[in-house]
Structure formats: C-alpha cells, structure tokens
Amino acid sequence: MYEIISALKQPGLFSAVDIIELVDEESVRLIKAKAKVLGGSVLHITELHTINYEKYSYHWQKEDGKLIIRWDNSPHWRNLKPFPYHRHEEGKVFPSHRIDINEVIDIMKKKLSSK
C-alpha cells in the first residue's frame, strides 16, 4: 500500500492524489485512491489484500469518464489466461498479468508521450 502512495508522489505525472480509504491491519490491507493526471485524466486505484484473498483495479479514464484502460482481477473472464488477470481497452478485454502501480505508471507515461 505504501509503495502505491510513494509511486503516486513521483514528479511529472500526477497533479493531485486523494487517498480515499486506507486500512493497514494485520488481516486486511486496503487502499482506495484517486490520482489526477497532468493533462486531465484520472487514475482510480483499489487494492485489497487479506490472508486468502487479493483484489485490485487500476482504472484510468478521461475527465469525461470514458475509459482509457483498466487492469483488474475480477473473476469474470475465465477464458483469458492467466485467469483472472485482464485489461479493458478500446471496448475490448485482453489477457494480462498481475500488474503493479509502477508498471501502470510506465504504461501511462508511454501512452501520454506518444500523443
């Protein structure tokens, strides 16, 4: 969780970071955050870790709410391997892997610099 906060504080990509919810207990770790991206888009982050369960979502959208990319592990695309990791982009769903905030930031930077 704290590595996510640190990554969001890196200069050059985010103009503001709002930690919406933070739980750091022995049996539950949860972070929900919203990061405003320079240029107007927004990254919504959710990571939940318990002893036997992990759920995450990195949801990057335009200011108007239109999805750019979302990476998550909701277990509803069983045909994609490695299940349950996938990403949503351009109205389609693609296989992915367990992504972390640093990789998300790298992808965002590349996409923003190619515009």
C-alpha positions in Angstrom: 0.0 0.0 0.0 2.6 2.5 1.0 4.6 1.7 -2.2 1.5 2.8 -4.1 1.4 6.1 -2.3 5.1 6.6 -2.9 4.7 5.8 -6.6 1.9 8.3 -7.0 4.0 11.0 -5.5 6.7 10.7 -8.2 7.0 14.0 -10.0 5.9 14.5 -13.6 2.7 12.6 -14.0 0.1 13.4 -11.2 -1.1 16.8 -10.2 -3.0 15.6 -7.1 -3.5 12.4 -5.1 -6.5 11.7 -2.9 -6.3 8.7 -0.6 -10.0 7.8 -0.2 -9.6 4.9 2.1 -6.6 3.3 3.8 -6.7 0.2 6.1 -3.5 -1.3 7.3 -4.3 -4.1 9.8 -2.7 -7.5 10.2 -5.5 -9.3 8.5 -6.7 -6.6 6.0 -4.8 -4.2 3.8 -6.8 -1.8 1.6 -6.1 1.3 -0.3 -8.5 3.3 -2.5 -7.0 6.3 -4.2 -7.7 8.8 -6.9 -4.9 10.4 -8.8 -5.4 13.3 -11.2 -3.1 13.0 -14.1 -1.4 16.1 -15.7 -3.5 16.9 -18.8 -6.8 16.0 -17.3 -7.3 12.2 -17.0 -7.8 10.3 -13.7 -6.4 7.1 -12.3 -8.6 5.2 -9.7 -6.8 2.6 -7.7 -8.2 -0.1 -5.5 -6.1 -2.8 -3.8 -7.4 -5.2 -1.2 -5.3 -7.9 0.5 -6.5 -10.4 3.1 -4.9 -13.6 4.2 -6.7 -15.6 1.5 -7.8 -13.0 -1.0 -6.5 -10.3 -3.3 -8.4 -7.9 -5.4 -7.1 -5.0 -7.4 -8.2 -2.5 -10.1 -6.3 0.3 -11.8 -8.8 2.3 -13.7 -7.5 5.1 -15.9 -10.2 7.3 -17.5 -10.6 10.6 -19.3 -12.1 13.6 -17.4 -15.5 12.9 -19.0 -15.4 9.3 -17.6 -14.5 7.5 -20.8 -12.3 4.5 -20.1 -8.7 4.6 -21.3 -7.5 1.3 -19.7 -8.5 -0.7 -16.7 -6.4 -3.6 -15.3 -8.1 -5.8 -12.8 -8.6 -9.4 -11.5 -12.3 -9.6 -11.2 -13.0 -13.3 -11.9 -15.4 -13.0 -14.9 -13.2 -13.7 -17.9 -12.4 -17.3 -17.4 -11.4 -17.9 -21.0 -8.5 -15.4 -20.7 -5.2 -16.8 -19.4 -3.7 -16.3 -17.0 -7.0 -16.1 -15.2 -8.2 -13.9 -13.6 -5.8 -11.1 -14.8 -7.1 -9.0 -17.7 -7.3 -5.4 -19.0 -10.1 -3.5 -20.7 -9.1 -1.2 -23.5 -10.9 0.3 -26.6 -14.1 -1.6 -25.7 -12.3 -5.0 -25.6 -10.9 -7.3 -23.0 -7.4 -8.7 -23.2 -5.3 -11.1 -21.2 -2.9 -9.5 -18.8 -0.8 -10.4 -15.8 -0.6 -9.3 -12.1 0.3 -5.7 -12.8 1.6 -3.3 -10.2 1.4 0.5 -9.8 4.9 1.0 -11.2 4.1 -0.8 -14.4 0.8 1.1 -14.7 2.7 4.4 -14.4 5.2 3.3 -17.1 2.4 2.4 -19.5 0.6 5.7 -18.8 3.8 7.7 -19.4 4.4 5.9 -22.7 0.8 6.4 -23.9 0.8 10.1 -22.9 4.2 10.8 -24.5 3.0 9.2 -27.8 0.1 11.6 -28.2 
